[in-house]
Protein backbone atom coordinates (compact mmCIF):
# COMPACT_ATOMS: atom_id res chain seq x y z
CA UNK A 1 0.00 0.00 0.00
CA UNK A 2 1.17 3.56 -0.76
CA UNK A 3 2.65 5.60 2.13
CA UNK A 4 0.13 8.40 1.50
CA UNK A 5 -2.78 6.00 1.98
CA UNK A 6 -1.19 4.39 5.03
CA UNK A 7 -0.88 7.75 6.77
CA UNK A 8 -4.60 8.37 6.36
CA UNK A 9 -4.34 10.95 3.57
CA UNK A 10 -4.45 10.60 -0.18
CA UNK A 11 -1.59 11.90 -2.27
CA UNK A 12 -2.54 14.10 -5.20
CA UNK A 13 -1.28 11.40 -7.59
CA UNK A 14 -3.96 9.02 -6.29
CA UNK A 15 -6.88 11.38 -6.98
CA UNK A 16 -8.28 10.66 -10.43
CA UNK A 17 -8.22 13.56 -12.89
CA UNK A 18 -11.96 13.10 -13.38
CA UNK A 19 -12.51 14.42 -9.83
CA UNK A 20 -11.49 17.85 -11.15
CA UNK A 21 -13.90 17.85 -14.11
CA UNK A 22 -17.34 19.41 -14.23
CA UNK A 23 -20.33 17.16 -15.07
CA UNK A 24 -20.11 18.26 -18.72
CA UNK A 25 -16.46 17.10 -18.84
CA UNK A 26 -14.94 20.57 -18.82
CA UNK A 27 -12.21 21.51 -16.38
CA UNK A 28 -13.61 24.99 -15.76
CA UNK A 29 -14.40 25.69 -12.13
CA UNK A 30 -17.67 27.37 -11.21
CA UNK A 31 -17.80 29.37 -8.02
CA UNK A 32 -21.02 29.28 -6.09
CA UNK A 33 -22.68 32.66 -5.60
CA UNK A 34 -22.32 32.30 -1.83
CA UNK A 35 -18.56 32.77 -2.12
CA UNK A 36 -17.25 36.29 -1.78
CA UNK A 37 -14.22 37.34 -3.77
CA UNK A 38 -11.23 37.71 -1.50
CA UNK A 39 -9.40 40.96 -2.11
CA UNK A 40 -5.73 40.53 -1.28
CA UNK A 41 -4.25 42.76 1.38
CA UNK A 42 -1.84 45.17 -0.29
CA UNK A 43 1.63 45.66 1.17
CA UNK A 44 4.22 48.29 0.27
CA UNK A 45 7.86 47.31 0.85
CA UNK A 46 10.47 50.07 1.25
CA UNK A 47 14.10 49.08 1.69
CA UNK A 48 17.20 50.35 -0.10
CA UNK A 49 18.57 46.81 -0.44
CA UNK A 50 17.22 44.91 -3.45
CA UNK A 51 17.96 41.55 -1.82
CA UNK A 52 15.89 42.45 1.26
CA UNK A 53 12.98 43.55 -0.96
CA UNK A 54 13.19 40.26 -2.88
CA UNK A 55 13.15 38.18 0.30
CA UNK A 56 10.23 40.18 1.70
CA UNK A 57 8.32 39.89 -1.59
CA UNK A 58 8.77 36.11 -1.54
CA UNK A 59 7.64 35.92 2.07
CA UNK A 60 4.60 38.09 1.45
CA UNK A 61 3.54 36.50 -1.81
CA UNK A 62 3.81 33.09 -0.18
CA UNK A 63 0.63 33.99 1.70
CA UNK A 64 -2.54 33.46 -0.29
CA UNK A 65 -4.27 36.74 0.50
CA UNK A 66 -1.25 39.05 0.60
CA UNK A 67 0.07 41.02 -2.34
CA UNK A 68 3.01 43.39 -2.80
CA UNK A 69 1.41 46.43 -4.44
CA UNK A 70 4.67 48.38 -4.75
CA UNK A 71 8.33 48.54 -3.77
CA UNK A 72 10.48 51.55 -2.95
CA UNK A 73 14.25 51.88 -2.61
CA UNK A 74 14.29 55.18 -0.73
CA UNK A 75 12.09 57.24 1.56
CA UNK A 76 10.81 59.63 -1.10
CA UNK A 77 9.67 56.72 -3.29
CA UNK A 78 8.03 55.15 -0.22
CA UNK A 79 5.94 58.27 0.42
CA UNK A 80 5.03 58.67 -3.26
CA UNK A 81 4.09 55.02 -3.71
CA UNK A 82 2.12 54.93 -0.47
CA UNK A 83 0.04 57.85 -1.69
CA UNK A 84 -0.34 56.35 -5.18
CA UNK A 85 -1.09 52.70 -4.30
CA UNK A 86 -2.85 53.14 -0.92
CA UNK A 87 -1.54 49.92 0.66
CA UNK A 88 -3.16 48.23 3.64
CA UNK A 89 0.21 47.87 5.42
CA UNK A 90 3.63 49.44 4.87
CA UNK A 91 6.99 47.88 5.73
CA UNK A 92 9.76 50.49 6.00
CA UNK A 93 13.48 50.17 6.55
CA UNK A 94 14.99 52.77 8.88
CA UNK A 95 18.28 53.44 7.09
CA UNK A 96 17.19 54.53 3.61
CA UNK A 97 18.55 57.30 1.39
CA UNK A 98 16.75 60.60 0.67
CA UNK A 99 14.33 60.19 3.61
CA UNK A 100 15.02 57.77 6.43
CA UNK A 101 12.30 55.50 7.80
CA UNK A 102 11.30 57.99 10.52
CA UNK A 103 10.90 60.84 8.04
CA UNK A 104 9.03 58.66 5.54
CA UNK A 105 6.75 57.29 8.28
CA UNK A 106 5.90 60.80 9.49
CA UNK A 107 4.90 61.90 5.98
CA UNK A 108 2.98 58.70 5.26
CA UNK A 109 1.15 58.94 8.59
CA UNK A 110 -0.06 62.41 7.61
CA UNK A 111 -1.27 61.17 4.20
CA UNK A 112 -2.67 57.80 5.33
CA UNK A 113 -3.30 57.95 9.07
CA UNK A 114 -5.18 54.62 9.21
CA UNK A 115 -2.50 52.57 7.44
CA UNK A 116 -0.28 50.57 9.81
CA UNK A 117 3.46 51.09 9.34
CA UNK A 118 5.98 48.46 10.39
CA UNK A 119 9.62 49.49 10.76
CA UNK A 120 11.86 46.55 9.76
CA UNK A 121 15.39 47.48 10.74
CA UNK A 122 18.81 46.36 11.89
CA UNK A 123 18.75 49.16 14.45
CA UNK A 124 15.91 48.10 16.75
CA UNK A 125 16.26 49.47 20.28
CA UNK A 126 14.02 51.09 22.91
CA UNK A 127 15.09 54.53 21.62
CA UNK A 128 14.21 53.60 18.04
CA UNK A 129 10.84 52.23 19.22
CA UNK A 130 10.07 55.50 21.05
CA UNK A 131 10.99 57.64 18.04
CA UNK A 132 9.08 55.32 15.71
CA UNK A 133 5.92 55.56 17.83
CA UNK A 134 6.12 59.37 17.69
CA UNK A 135 6.01 59.32 13.87
CA UNK A 136 3.17 56.81 13.50
CA UNK A 137 4.94 53.45 13.33
CA UNK A 138 2.81 50.66 14.78
CA UNK A 139 5.67 48.27 15.49
CA UNK A 140 9.45 47.96 15.16
CA UNK A 141 10.79 44.56 14.10
CA UNK A 142 14.49 43.78 14.13
CA UNK A 143 15.93 42.20 11.00
CA UNK A 144 17.81 39.93 13.40
CA UNK A 145 14.45 38.51 14.49
CA UNK A 146 12.78 38.62 11.08
CA UNK A 147 10.55 35.68 11.97
CA UNK A 148 8.47 38.21 13.93
CA UNK A 149 7.53 40.06 10.73
CA UNK A 150 4.77 37.66 9.62
CA UNK A 151 2.91 37.84 12.97
CA UNK A 152 3.33 41.63 12.90
CA UNK A 153 1.80 41.78 9.40
CA UNK A 154 -1.06 39.52 10.54
CA UNK A 155 -1.67 41.78 13.53
CA UNK A 156 -1.63 44.86 11.30
CA UNK A 157 -4.12 43.22 8.90
CA UNK A 158 -6.38 42.35 11.82
CA UNK A 159 -6.29 46.02 12.79
CA UNK A 160 -7.11 47.09 9.21
CA UNK A 161 -9.92 44.52 8.93
CA UNK A 162 -11.37 45.60 12.28
CA UNK A 163 -11.30 49.26 11.24
CA UNK A 164 -12.96 48.49 7.87
CA UNK A 165 -15.73 46.36 9.38
CA UNK A 166 -16.38 48.94 12.10
CA UNK A 167 -17.13 51.50 9.37
CA UNK A 168 -19.66 49.27 7.60
CA UNK A 169 -23.37 49.77 8.46
C-alpha positions as CSV (number, residue, x, y, z in Angstrom):
1,X,0.0,0.0,0.0
2,X,1.2,3.6,-0.8
3,X,2.6,5.6,2.1
4,X,0.1,8.4,1.5
5,X,-2.8,6.0,2.0
6,X,-1.2,4.4,5.0
7,X,-0.9,7.7,6.8
8,X,-4.6,8.4,6.4
9,X,-4.3,10.9,3.6
10,X,-4.5,10.6,-0.2
11,X,-1.6,11.9,-2.3
12,X,-2.5,14.1,-5.2
13,X,-1.3,11.4,-7.6
14,X,-4.0,9.0,-6.3
15,X,-6.9,11.4,-7.0
16,X,-8.3,10.7,-10.4
17,X,-8.2,13.6,-12.9
18,X,-12.0,13.1,-13.4
19,X,-12.5,14.4,-9.8
20,X,-11.5,17.9,-11.1
21,X,-13.9,17.8,-14.1
22,X,-17.3,19.4,-14.2
23,X,-20.3,17.2,-15.1
24,X,-20.1,18.3,-18.7
25,X,-16.5,17.1,-18.8
26,X,-14.9,20.6,-18.8
27,X,-12.2,21.5,-16.4
28,X,-13.6,25.0,-15.8
29,X,-14.4,25.7,-12.1
30,X,-17.7,27.4,-11.2
31,X,-17.8,29.4,-8.0
32,X,-21.0,29.3,-6.1
33,X,-22.7,32.7,-5.6
34,X,-22.3,32.3,-1.8
35,X,-18.6,32.8,-2.1
36,X,-17.3,36.3,-1.8
37,X,-14.2,37.3,-3.8
38,X,-11.2,37.7,-1.5
39,X,-9.4,41.0,-2.1
40,X,-5.7,40.5,-1.3
41,X,-4.3,42.8,1.4
42,X,-1.8,45.2,-0.3
43,X,1.6,45.7,1.2
44,X,4.2,48.3,0.3
45,X,7.9,47.3,0.8
46,X,10.5,50.1,1.2
47,X,14.1,49.1,1.7
48,X,17.2,50.3,-0.1
49,X,18.6,46.8,-0.4
50,X,17.2,44.9,-3.5
51,X,18.0,41.5,-1.8
52,X,15.9,42.4,1.3
53,X,13.0,43.5,-1.0
54,X,13.2,40.3,-2.9
55,X,13.2,38.2,0.3
56,X,10.2,40.2,1.7
57,X,8.3,39.9,-1.6
58,X,8.8,36.1,-1.5
59,X,7.6,35.9,2.1
60,X,4.6,38.1,1.5
61,X,3.5,36.5,-1.8
62,X,3.8,33.1,-0.2
63,X,0.6,34.0,1.7
64,X,-2.5,33.5,-0.3
65,X,-4.3,36.7,0.5
66,X,-1.2,39.1,0.6
67,X,0.1,41.0,-2.3
68,X,3.0,43.4,-2.8
69,X,1.4,46.4,-4.4
70,X,4.7,48.4,-4.8
71,X,8.3,48.5,-3.8
72,X,10.5,51.6,-2.9
73,X,14.2,51.9,-2.6
74,X,14.3,55.2,-0.7
75,X,12.1,57.2,1.6
76,X,10.8,59.6,-1.1
77,X,9.7,56.7,-3.3
78,X,8.0,55.1,-0.2
79,X,5.9,58.3,0.4
80,X,5.0,58.7,-3.3
81,X,4.1,55.0,-3.7
82,X,2.1,54.9,-0.5
83,X,0.0,57.9,-1.7
84,X,-0.3,56.4,-5.2
85,X,-1.1,52.7,-4.3
86,X,-2.9,53.1,-0.9
87,X,-1.5,49.9,0.7
88,X,-3.2,48.2,3.6
89,X,0.2,47.9,5.4
90,X,3.6,49.4,4.9
91,X,7.0,47.9,5.7
92,X,9.8,50.5,6.0
93,X,13.5,50.2,6.5
94,X,15.0,52.8,8.9
95,X,18.3,53.4,7.1
96,X,17.2,54.5,3.6
97,X,18.5,57.3,1.4
98,X,16.8,60.6,0.7
99,X,14.3,60.2,3.6
100,X,15.0,57.8,6.4
101,X,12.3,55.5,7.8
102,X,11.3,58.0,10.5
103,X,10.9,60.8,8.0
104,X,9.0,58.7,5.5
105,X,6.7,57.3,8.3
106,X,5.9,60.8,9.5
107,X,4.9,61.9,6.0
108,X,3.0,58.7,5.3
109,X,1.1,58.9,8.6
110,X,-0.1,62.4,7.6
111,X,-1.3,61.2,4.2
112,X,-2.7,57.8,5.3
113,X,-3.3,57.9,9.1
114,X,-5.2,54.6,9.2
115,X,-2.5,52.6,7.4
116,X,-0.3,50.6,9.8
117,X,3.5,51.1,9.3
118,X,6.0,48.5,10.4
119,X,9.6,49.5,10.8
120,X,11.9,46.5,9.8
121,X,15.4,47.5,10.7
122,X,18.8,46.4,11.9
123,X,18.8,49.2,14.5
124,X,15.9,48.1,16.8
125,X,16.3,49.5,20.3
126,X,14.0,51.1,22.9
127,X,15.1,54.5,21.6
128,X,14.2,53.6,18.0
129,X,10.8,52.2,19.2
130,X,10.1,55.5,21.1
131,X,11.0,57.6,18.0
132,X,9.1,55.3,15.7
133,X,5.9,55.6,17.8
134,X,6.1,59.4,17.7
135,X,6.0,59.3,13.9
136,X,3.2,56.8,13.5
137,X,4.9,53.4,13.3
138,X,2.8,50.7,14.8
139,X,5.7,48.3,15.5
140,X,9.5,48.0,15.2
141,X,10.8,44.6,14.1
142,X,14.5,43.8,14.1
143,X,15.9,42.2,11.0
144,X,17.8,39.9,13.4
145,X,14.4,38.5,14.5
146,X,12.8,38.6,11.1
147,X,10.5,35.7,12.0
148,X,8.5,38.2,13.9
149,X,7.5,40.1,10.7
150,X,4.8,37.7,9.6
151,X,2.9,37.8,13.0
152,X,3.3,41.6,12.9
153,X,1.8,41.8,9.4
154,X,-1.1,39.5,10.5
155,X,-1.7,41.8,13.5
156,X,-1.6,44.9,11.3
157,X,-4.1,43.2,8.9
158,X,-6.4,42.4,11.8
159,X,-6.3,46.0,12.8
160,X,-7.1,47.1,9.2
161,X,-9.9,44.5,8.9
162,X,-11.4,45.6,12.3
163,X,-11.3,49.3,11.2
164,X,-13.0,48.5,7.9
165,X,-15.7,46.4,9.4
166,X,-16.4,48.9,12.1
167,X,-17.1,51.5,9.4
168,X,-19.7,49.3,7.6
169,X,-23.4,49.8,8.5
